[in-house]
Amino acid sequence: MSVRWGLIGASTIAKQFMINAIRAQADGEIAVVMSSSPERADAYARENGIPAAVSTLDALLGSDIDAVYISTTNELHLEQGLAAIKAGKHVMCEKPLALTSADARKMVAAARKASIVFGTNHHLRNAGAHRAMRETIAAGRIGRPIAARVFHSVYLPENLQGWRIARPEAGGGVVLDITVHDADTLRFVLGDDPVEISAFTQSAGMAGGGLEDGAMCIWRFQSGVIAQSHDGFTTKFAGTGFEVHGTEGSLIAANVMTQKPVGSVLLRTASGEQELNFDREDLYTRSLRQFHAAIRSEGQPAATGEDGIWSLASAEAALQSSKTGKAVIIDPQLGSLA
């Protein structure tokens, strides 16, 4: 039995990654795409071999589909997600799930009540590099983790700048775009939850409208681990990376904060240095395989709705900290809807 998908949003990310990932599943097909612009929907459907194009949410949700992928601008996620859940469709939603964690909780709670599979598209936890780091830490190979550093400052390509740097009302800015990923990646790799954050943000010349295009955060985790992260849209020549330092060793990963299955992970201990081997499977293909399995009641999505609540609550706290100049507590119960 196939899983028929509807795309809510004729987006670049769907075109670059998600369409192929859905079609890579033996039981996956894309039935329809929706854009508020009929012309864009038609052109997108033609370019990507999608059988149907519609310009309203009702038309998409009224069609013969099983699941939706939401990749519209951030302020639309809540309404579209709730409508899809009400229509009985499984939901894979881009991060952040909404503009506030309170709204994200509403959506995730509605999905749970309706027995709908709900996933957050945190692609990085599907990267072989990050999974290798998580397994190495869990196996005790670096001893007790003490500190972590995330380097996730990039240069936002011109074709993606648009609303991300100009529209606060759409949920633009680097914190809602990238810091949410750091929150999820740190939680996943460390197997630990953040409890407090301090943040500085900047506008280094790309973003307008009062939005930030750079952020540096200091995190404290439940176990006592401290972490730092640097996110940006403005650094043309920076590499990305992720380090975790423990009592008995360090993990040093380069070029791993990316949508592609690339990069390297070095384990450094008293006995020397060792490059870790890890699989190079496409991140989105792995994510979709797990999502399809969840639809068959075999496990849960790679990143759940609760994971999406955690990452958004962390980003909210970072923005609050940058405005107040004070450390902000991240409620450790936020990931639970109980």
BELRAWO-V979540 format. One record per backbone hydrogen bond with DSSP energy under -0.5 kcal/mol. NH is the residue of the N-H (numbers start at 1). CO is the residue of the C=O. If there is no record, write none. Layout:
nh:NH co:CO
nh:NH co:CO
This chain:
nh:3 co:27
nh:4 co:2
nh:5 co:3
nh:5 co:29
nh:6 co:67
nh:7 co:32
nh:8 co:6
nh:8 co:69
nh:9 co:7
nh:9 co:34
nh:11 co:9
nh:15 co:11
nh:16 co:12
nh:17 co:13
nh:18 co:13
nh:19 co:14
nh:21 co:17
nh:22 co:18
nh:23 co:19
nh:24 co:20
nh:25 co:22
nh:28 co:25
nh:29 co:3
nh:31 co:5
nh:31 co:29
nh:32 co:5
nh:33 co:52
nh:34 co:7
nh:35 co:54
nh:38 co:36
nh:41 co:37
nh:42 co:38
nh:43 co:39
nh:44 co:40
nh:45 co:41
nh:46 co:42
nh:47 co:43
nh:48 co:44
nh:49 co:46
nh:50 co:45
nh:51 co:30
nh:52 co:31
nh:54 co:33
nh:60 co:56
nh:61 co:57
nh:62 co:58
nh:63 co:60
nh:65 co:63
nh:66 co:4
nh:67 co:4
nh:68 co:90
nh:69 co:6
nh:70 co:68
nh:70 co:92
nh:71 co:8
nh:71 co:69
nh:74 co:170
nh:75 co:170
nh:76 co:73
nh:77 co:74
nh:80 co:76
nh:81 co:77
nh:82 co:78
nh:83 co:79
nh:84 co:80
nh:85 co:81
nh:86 co:82
nh:87 co:83
nh:88 co:85
nh:89 co:84
nh:90 co:66
nh:91 co:117
nh:92 co:68
nh:93 co:91
nh:93 co:119
nh:94 co:70
nh:104 co:100
nh:105 co:101
nh:106 co:102
nh:107 co:103
nh:108 co:104
nh:109 co:105
nh:110 co:106
nh:111 co:107
nh:112 co:108
nh:113 co:109
nh:114 co:110
nh:115 co:112
nh:116 co:111
nh:119 co:91
nh:120 co:303
nh:121 co:93
nh:122 co:120
nh:123 co:121
nh:125 co:122
nh:126 co:123
nh:127 co:124
nh:131 co:127
nh:132 co:128
nh:133 co:129
nh:134 co:130
nh:135 co:131
nh:136 co:132
nh:137 co:133
nh:138 co:134
nh:139 co:135
nh:140 co:137
nh:141 co:136
nh:143 co:140
nh:145 co:143
nh:146 co:245
nh:147 co:245
nh:148 co:226
nh:149 co:243
nh:150 co:228
nh:151 co:241
nh:152 co:150
nh:152 co:230
nh:154 co:152
nh:154 co:232
nh:156 co:154
nh:156 co:233
nh:160 co:157
nh:161 co:157
nh:161 co:158
nh:162 co:158
nh:164 co:161
nh:165 co:161
nh:165 co:162
nh:166 co:162
nh:166 co:163
nh:167 co:163
nh:168 co:166
nh:170 co:167
nh:171 co:168
nh:172 co:167
nh:173 co:164
nh:174 co:212
nh:177 co:173
nh:178 co:174
nh:179 co:174
nh:180 co:175
nh:181 co:178
nh:182 co:178
nh:183 co:179
nh:184 co:180
nh:185 co:181
nh:186 co:182
nh:187 co:183
nh:188 co:184
nh:189 co:185
nh:190 co:186
nh:191 co:187
nh:192 co:187
nh:195 co:220
nh:196 co:220
nh:197 co:328
nh:198 co:218
nh:200 co:216
nh:202 co:214
nh:204 co:202
nh:208 co:165
nh:211 co:208
nh:213 co:202
nh:214 co:202
nh:215 co:231
nh:216 co:200
nh:217 co:229
nh:218 co:198
nh:219 co:227
nh:220 co:196
nh:221 co:225
nh:222 co:193
nh:224 co:221
nh:226 co:146
nh:227 co:219
nh:228 co:148
nh:229 co:217
nh:230 co:150
nh:231 co:215
nh:232 co:152
nh:233 co:213
nh:234 co:213
nh:235 co:154
nh:236 co:234
nh:238 co:235
nh:241 co:151
nh:242 co:253
nh:243 co:149
nh:244 co:251
nh:245 co:147
nh:246 co:249
nh:247 co:144
nh:248 co:142
nh:249 co:142
nh:250 co:268
nh:251 co:244
nh:252 co:266
nh:253 co:242
nh:253 co:251
nh:254 co:264
nh:255 co:240
nh:258 co:256
nh:262 co:260
nh:264 co:254
nh:266 co:252
nh:267 co:274
nh:268 co:250
nh:268 co:266
nh:269 co:267
nh:269 co:272
nh:270 co:248
nh:272 co:269
nh:274 co:267
nh:276 co:265
nh:286 co:282
nh:287 co:283
nh:288 co:284
nh:289 co:285
nh:290 co:286
nh:291 co:287
nh:292 co:288
nh:293 co:289
nh:294 co:290
nh:295 co:291
nh:296 co:292
nh:297 co:294
nh:298 co:293
nh:299 co:297
nh:305 co:118
nh:308 co:304
nh:309 co:305
nh:310 co:306
nh:311 co:307
nh:312 co:308
nh:313 co:309
nh:314 co:310
nh:315 co:311
nh:316 co:312
nh:317 co:313
nh:318 co:314
nh:319 co:315
nh:320 co:316
nh:321 co:317
nh:322 co:318
nh:323 co:319
nh:324 co:320
nh:325 co:321
nh:326 co:321
nh:328 co:197
nh:330 co:195
nh:331 co:329
nh:334 co:331
nh:336 co:333
